[in-house]
Amino acid sequence: MELNLSSKVAVVTGASKGIGLAVVKALAAEGVRVVAGARTTDALIGVSGAVHAVPVDLAGPDGPARLVEQAVATFGGLDILVNNVGYVKPHLGGFNSITDEDWLAALTLNLLAAVRTTRAAVPHLVQRGTGNIVTISSVNAFLPDAPIMDYTAAKAALTNFSKALSKELGPQGIRVNTISPGPVSTPLWLGTGGVAEAFAAATGADPTAIADGAVAGSATRRFTTPDEVADLVLLLASGRAGNVTGADFVIDGGLIQTL
């Protein structure tokens, strides 16, 4: 399937690992010129294609705008924004163990980083007269989970924000969609200090058993891969999904079983 993405310019946040890195590689393989933002960019060295890595702290109030400015300065404009950066920290001591600092960290990286990056990107997308914003949310936006309630609340707000924005930007030729993955085989879930290890340390279980349990209720009984999420990003960013906006796409192996 020809996606006609060659020579487009994209910004990807949280681009150094997991879903973000997979998205960078997939876009670059389609001939997209990618500006990849992350706190550390070593993993982006040697990625094939026109990839410009930008070390940036997306939790800072000025980081998102600087990333977008780098994209425009480097490649002359912007066509695609992929809001991917995110953060989750399980709180196994209950609601009262979640501090104000925890709430602010979750809301900053899972919501405000996307809001700020989008705010900086929209004028450039509008200038093009067409464009795409694809935001990585989570099934936890509508599947609240007590140990990560700050994360789930932030993701719910992120999905709501994206839906509202799609209504404003649609008449200007900008499409806005979200993707809601279930468990994905990324460092956030399976890496050192990730969700599986955190739950295992608190319960005395094996991290592998925790991971297996996370997908036991899905139809496929496995984690989604970052590449599978990246392929969905490609489709939504392309003209093949030209009249798709304000939509949320679940990719979870059938974990969510309700309509």
Secondary structure, 3 states (H helix, E strand, C coil): CCCCCCCCEEEEECCCCHHHHHHHHHHHHCCCEEEEEECCCHHHCCCCCCEEEEECCCCCCCHHHHHHHHHHHHHCCCCEEEECCCCCCCCCCCHHHCCHHHHHHHHHHHHHHHHHHHHHHHHHHHHHCCEEEEEECCHHHCCCCHHHHHHHHHHHHHHHHHHHHHHHHHHHCEEEEEEEECCECCHHHHCCCCHHHHHHHHHCCCHHHHHHHHHCCCCCCCCECHHHHHHHHHHHHCHHHCCCCCCEEEECCCCCCCC
